[in-house]
Amino acid sequence: MSKQQYRSEMGIISEILGVTMDGGRGGAIISSIARRANLSHYTVTEKCQKLIDAGMIESTSNNRNHTLVVTEKGIQFFQELQKFIEIAQSIKVRF
């Protein structure tokens, strides 16, 4: 029996972008994103790599930490995604 996922991939990506945006120009580290989005470190790393490849977030390294900062493209995507989520919820569509 497989475990049912209660969040879609788009929902997870939305949460990751939201947490990263909350970090502002300083960004956020992966462990902070994982904790605030209630996701495993592995899941956050995997999804963040997709976002980096898409140009929605940038990764910078300082000492031991990898800091993730949302790009302008990521901000625009997040805003459009939030509009979609609001519409989907208003018509009671699970996405």
KOLZA-777671 format. One line per 10 residues: their letters; for each residue x, y, z of N, C-alpha, C. Coordinates in nm, 2 decimals, padded with zeros to 4 digits, always signed. Each point is the difference from the previous one (the first is absolute). Example, Ala and Ser with C-alpha at 12.3 -4.5 7.8 and 13.67 -1.06 7.14 Angstrom:
residues 2
AS = +01.32,-00.57,+00.78,-00.09,+00.12,+00.00,+00.09,+00.12,+00.00 | -00.04,+00.11,-00.07,+00.09,+00.11,+00.00,-00.08,+00.11,+00.08;
end
This chain:
residues 95
MSKQQYRSEM = +00.08,-00.12,+00.00,-00.08,+00.12,+00.00,+00.09,+00.12,+00.00 | -00.03,+00.09,-00.10,+00.09,+00.12,+00.00,-00.06,+00.11,+00.09 | +00.09,+00.09,+00.04,-00.03,+00.11,+00.09,-00.06,+00.11,-00.09 | -00.12,+00.05,+00.04,-00.06,+00.11,-00.07,+00.06,+00.13,+00.03 | +00.03,+00.08,-00.10,+00.07,+00.13,+00.02,-00.11,+00.10,+00.02 | +00.01,+00.09,+00.10,-00.10,+00.09,+00.03,+00.03,+00.14,-00.07 | +00.12,+00.02,-00.05,+00.03,+00.12,-00.08,+00.05,-00.04,-00.13 | -00.05,+00.08,-00.10,+00.05,-00.02,-00.14,+00.14,+00.06,-00.01 | +00.07,-00.04,-00.11,+00.13,+00.06,-00.02,-00.01,+00.15,-00.02 | -00.10,+00.05,-00.06,-00.02,+00.14,-00.02,-00.02,+00.07,+00.14;
GIISEILGVT = -00.07,-00.06,+00.09,-00.02,+00.05,+00.13,+00.13,+00.01,+00.08 | +00.08,-00.11,-00.02,+00.14,+00.00,+00.07,+00.09,+00.11,-00.06 | +00.00,+00.01,-00.13,+00.08,+00.11,-00.06,-00.04,+00.13,+00.04 | -00.13,+00.02,+00.01,-00.06,+00.13,+00.05,+00.05,+00.03,+00.14 | +00.00,-00.10,+00.09,+00.04,+00.02,+00.14,+00.15,+00.03,+00.00 | +00.08,-00.07,-00.08,+00.14,+00.03,+00.00,+00.03,+00.14,-00.05 | -00.06,+00.04,-00.11,+00.02,+00.14,-00.05,-00.05,+00.10,+00.11 | -00.11,-00.03,+00.06,-00.05,+00.10,+00.11,+00.10,+00.01,+00.11 | +00.05,-00.11,+00.05,+00.10,+00.01,+00.11,+00.13,+00.07,-00.04 | +00.04,-00.03,-00.13,+00.12,+00.06,-00.05,-00.02,+00.15,-00.01;
MDGGRGGAII = -00.12,+00.04,-00.05,-00.03,+00.14,-00.01,+00.00,+00.07,+00.13 | -00.05,-00.07,+00.11,+00.00,+00.06,+00.13,+00.14,+00.03,+00.05 | +00.10,-00.07,-00.05,+00.14,+00.02,+00.03,+00.05,+00.14,-00.05 | -00.07,+00.05,-00.10,+00.04,+00.13,-00.06,+00.13,-00.01,-00.08 | +00.08,+00.10,+00.00,+00.12,+00.00,-00.08,+00.11,-00.09,+00.06 | -00.02,-00.03,+00.13,+00.10,-00.09,+00.07,-00.03,-00.14,-00.03 | -00.12,-00.03,-00.05,-00.04,-00.14,-00.04,-00.03,-00.09,+00.12 | +00.01,-00.13,-00.02,-00.03,-00.09,+00.10,+00.09,-00.13,-00.02 | +00.03,-00.06,+00.10,+00.08,-00.13,-00.01,-00.10,-00.12,-00.01 | +00.05,-00.10,-00.06,-00.09,-00.12,-00.02,-00.06,-00.05,+00.12;
SSIARRANLS = +00.08,-00.01,+00.11,-00.06,-00.06,+00.13,-00.12,+00.09,+00.05 | +00.02,+00.13,-00.02,-00.11,+00.10,+00.04,-00.12,-00.02,-00.09 | +00.02,-00.02,-00.12,-00.11,-00.02,-00.10,-00.07,-00.13,+00.04 | +00.07,-00.11,+00.02,-00.05,-00.13,+00.04,-00.09,+00.01,+00.12 | +00.05,+00.07,+00.10,-00.07,+00.01,+00.13,-00.13,+00.08,-00.02 | +00.01,+00.12,-00.06,-00.12,+00.09,-00.02,-00.10,-00.06,-00.09 | +00.04,-00.08,-00.10,-00.09,-00.06,-00.10,-00.05,-00.14,+00.05 | +00.06,-00.05,+00.11,-00.03,-00.13,+00.05,+00.02,-00.11,-00.10 | +00.13,+00.00,-00.06,+00.04,-00.09,-00.10,+00.13,-00.06,+00.04 | +00.03,-00.12,-00.05,+00.13,-00.06,+00.02,+00.11,+00.08,-00.07;
HYTVTEKCQK = +00.12,-00.01,+00.06,+00.12,+00.07,-00.06,+00.02,-00.05,-00.15 | -00.02,-00.13,-00.02,+00.02,-00.06,-00.13,-00.10,+00.06,-00.10 | -00.13,+00.01,+00.04,-00.11,+00.06,-00.09,+00.03,+00.14,-00.03 | +00.04,+00.08,+00.10,+00.04,+00.14,-00.03,+00.11,+00.01,-00.09 | +00.11,-00.08,+00.02,+00.11,+00.00,-00.09,-00.04,-00.03,-00.14 | -00.08,-00.10,-00.02,-00.04,-00.05,-00.13,-00.08,+00.11,-00.07 | -00.10,+00.06,+00.07,-00.09,+00.10,-00.06,+00.08,+00.13,-00.03 | +00.09,+00.04,+00.09,+00.08,+00.12,-00.02,+00.09,-00.02,-00.12 | +00.05,-00.12,-00.03,+00.08,-00.02,-00.12,-00.08,+00.03,-00.12 | -00.12,-00.04,+00.00,-00.09,+00.02,-00.11,-00.02,+00.15,-00.02;
LIDAGMIEST = -00.02,+00.07,+00.11,-00.02,+00.15,+00.00,+00.13,+00.07,-00.05 | +00.11,-00.05,+00.04,+00.13,+00.06,-00.05,+00.01,-00.02,-00.15 | -00.03,-00.12,-00.04,+00.01,-00.03,-00.15,-00.09,+00.08,-00.08 | -00.12,+00.04,+00.06,-00.10,+00.08,-00.07,+00.03,+00.15,+00.01 | +00.10,+00.03,+00.08,+00.04,+00.15,+00.02,-00.09,+00.07,+00.09 | -00.07,-00.07,+00.09,-00.09,+00.07,+00.09,+00.07,+00.03,+00.14 | +00.10,-00.07,+00.03,+00.08,+00.03,+00.12,+00.15,-00.02,-00.03 | +00.08,+00.07,+00.07,+00.15,-00.01,-00.01,+00.06,-00.05,+00.13 | +00.10,-00.08,-00.02,+00.07,-00.05,+00.12,+00.14,+00.07,+00.01 | +00.03,+00.04,+00.13,+00.13,+00.05,+00.03,+00.05,-00.07,+00.12;
SNNRNHTLVV = +00.13,-00.02,+00.00,+00.07,-00.07,+00.11,+00.08,+00.10,+00.08 | -00.01,-00.01,+00.13,+00.08,+00.08,+00.09,+00.04,-00.09,+00.12 | +00.12,-00.03,+00.02,+00.05,-00.09,+00.11,-00.06,-00.14,-00.02 | -00.09,-00.04,+00.08,-00.06,-00.13,+00.00,-00.14,+00.00,-00.06 | -00.06,+00.11,-00.01,-00.14,+00.01,-00.04,-00.02,+00.03,-00.15 | -00.10,-00.06,-00.06,-00.05,+00.04,-00.13,-00.13,+00.09,+00.02 | +00.01,+00.12,-00.04,-00.11,+00.09,+00.01,-00.07,+00.01,-00.13 | -00.13,+00.00,+00.01,-00.09,+00.00,-00.12,-00.07,+00.14,+00.00 | +00.01,+00.06,-00.12,-00.07,+00.13,-00.01,-00.09,+00.00,-00.13 | -00.12,+00.05,+00.02,-00.10,-00.01,-00.11,+00.04,+00.11,-00.10;
TEKGIQFFQE = -00.02,-00.03,-00.13,+00.03,+00.09,-00.11,-00.12,+00.07,-00.04 | +00.01,+00.10,-00.09,-00.12,+00.07,-00.05,-00.09,-00.09,-00.07 | +00.05,-00.09,-00.08,-00.08,-00.11,-00.06,-00.08,-00.08,+00.10 | +00.07,-00.03,+00.11,-00.07,-00.08,+00.10,-00.11,+00.08,+00.07 | +00.02,+00.13,+00.02,-00.10,+00.08,+00.06,-00.12,+00.01,-00.09 | +00.02,+00.02,-00.12,-00.11,+00.01,-00.10,-00.08,-00.14,+00.00 | +00.07,-00.11,-00.01,-00.06,-00.13,+00.00,-00.08,-00.02,+00.13 | +00.05,+00.04,+00.11,-00.07,-00.02,+00.13,-00.13,+00.08,+00.00 | +00.01,+00.12,-00.04,-00.12,+00.09,-00.01,-00.11,-00.06,-00.09 | +00.04,-00.05,-00.11,-00.10,-00.06,-00.09,-00.05,-00.13,+00.05;
LQKFIEIAQS = +00.08,-00.08,+00.07,-00.04,-00.12,+00.06,-00.10,+00.02,+00.11 | +00.02,+00.11,+00.08,-00.09,+00.03,+00.11,-00.14,+00.04,-00.06 | +00.00,+00.07,-00.11,-00.13,+00.03,-00.07,-00.07,-00.13,-00.04 | +00.08,-00.09,-00.06,-00.06,-00.13,-00.04,-00.05,-00.08,+00.12 | +00.07,+00.00,+00.11,-00.04,-00.07,+00.12,-00.13,+00.05,+00.06 | -00.01,+00.14,+00.00,-00.13,+00.06,+00.05,-00.11,-00.04,-00.09 | +00.01,+00.00,-00.13,-00.11,-00.04,-00.09,-00.03,-00.14,+00.02 | +00.10,-00.09,+00.01,-00.03,-00.14,+00.01,-00.07,-00.03,+00.13 | +00.04,+00.07,+00.11,-00.07,-00.02,+00.13,-00.14,+00.05,+00.00 | -00.03,+00.11,-00.08,-00.13,+00.06,+00.00,-00.10,-00.09,-00.07;
IKVRF = +00.05,-00.08,-00.10,-00.09,-00.09,-00.07,+00.02,-00.15,+00.05 | +00.07,-00.01,+00.12,+00.02,-00.12,+00.07,+00.06,-00.11,-00.09 | +00.11,+00.04,-00.07,+00.08,-00.10,-00.08,+00.12,-00.03,+00.08 | +00.03,-00.13,+00.02,+00.13,-00.04,+00.06,+00.11,+00.00,-00.10 | +00.10,+00.07,+00.03,+00.11,+00.00,-00.10,+00.13,-00.06,+00.06;
end
